[in-house]
Amino acid sequence: MFPGFDNPLDLPWTMSYVAKKRLQVDNLMELPKEKRPPDTILWWGTPEDLEEWLDKVLGTGTEKEDEKIDFLIRQEDIE
């Protein structure tokens, strides 16, 4: 049916994997270049390797308390 596939039942799994991997790569490419994981982790690493890399580079989320967002709302913007 498809070259390289002995069993057609393998095709949905393979296509699903490709779609999920593409989505993952696209999302990671949105990070600044210095915070992107190296290709060895992205393509050949385990999910645990990738999670460890992201935790190391982006932090574990404990410093979120220090982040603050200020909104400036002008009186004329209020209806």
C-alpha positions as CSV (number, residue, x, y, z in Angstrom):
1,M,0.0,0.0,0.0
2,F,2.6,2.6,1.1
3,P,6.3,2.0,0.5
4,G,8.2,1.3,3.6
5,F,5.2,0.0,5.5
6,D,4.8,-3.7,5.8
7,N,1.6,-3.4,7.8
8,P,-1.1,-0.7,7.1
9,L,-1.9,-0.7,10.8
10,D,1.5,1.0,11.4
11,L,0.5,4.0,9.2
12,P,-1.9,5.8,11.6
13,W,0.6,5.5,14.5
14,T,3.4,6.8,12.3
15,M,1.4,9.7,10.9
16,S,0.2,10.6,14.4
17,Y,3.8,10.6,15.7
18,V,4.9,12.8,12.8
19,A,2.1,15.3,13.4
20,K,2.8,15.4,17.2
21,K,6.5,15.8,16.7
22,R,6.0,18.5,14.1
23,L,3.7,20.4,16.6
24,Q,6.4,20.0,19.3
25,V,9.2,21.2,17.1
26,D,7.1,24.2,15.9
27,N,6.3,25.2,19.5
28,L,9.9,24.9,20.6
29,M,11.0,27.0,17.7
30,E,9.0,29.9,19.2
31,L,11.6,30.0,22.1
32,P,14.5,32.4,21.8
33,K,17.4,30.6,20.0
34,E,19.5,30.4,23.2
35,K,16.7,28.7,25.1
36,R,16.0,26.0,22.4
37,P,17.0,22.5,23.2
38,P,19.9,21.1,21.1
39,D,19.0,18.8,18.2
40,T,20.3,15.8,19.9
41,I,17.8,16.2,22.7
42,L,15.0,17.3,20.4
43,W,15.3,14.4,17.9
44,W,17.0,11.6,19.7
45,G,16.4,12.3,23.4
46,T,13.8,10.9,25.6
47,P,10.8,12.9,26.8
48,E,12.5,13.0,30.2
49,D,15.7,14.5,28.7
50,L,13.6,17.2,27.0
51,E,11.7,18.0,30.2
52,E,14.9,18.2,32.2
53,W,16.4,20.5,29.6
54,L,13.4,22.8,29.7
55,D,13.3,22.8,33.5
56,K,17.0,23.8,33.6
57,V,16.7,26.5,31.0
58,L,13.3,27.9,31.7
59,G,13.2,27.2,35.5
60,T,10.8,25.1,37.4
61,G,8.1,27.7,37.9
62,T,9.0,28.5,41.5
63,E,10.1,32.0,40.6
64,K,6.7,32.9,39.2
65,E,5.9,34.7,42.4
66,D,8.4,37.4,41.5
67,E,6.7,38.0,38.1
68,K,4.3,40.8,38.0
69,I,2.2,42.4,35.2
70,D,1.1,46.0,35.5
71,F,-1.8,47.2,33.4
72,L,-2.4,50.8,32.6
73,I,-6.0,51.6,32.1
74,R,-7.0,55.1,31.1
75,Q,-10.3,56.5,32.2
76,E,-11.3,57.2,28.6
77,D,-10.8,53.4,27.8
78,I,-13.5,52.4,30.3
79,E,-17.0,52.3,28.8
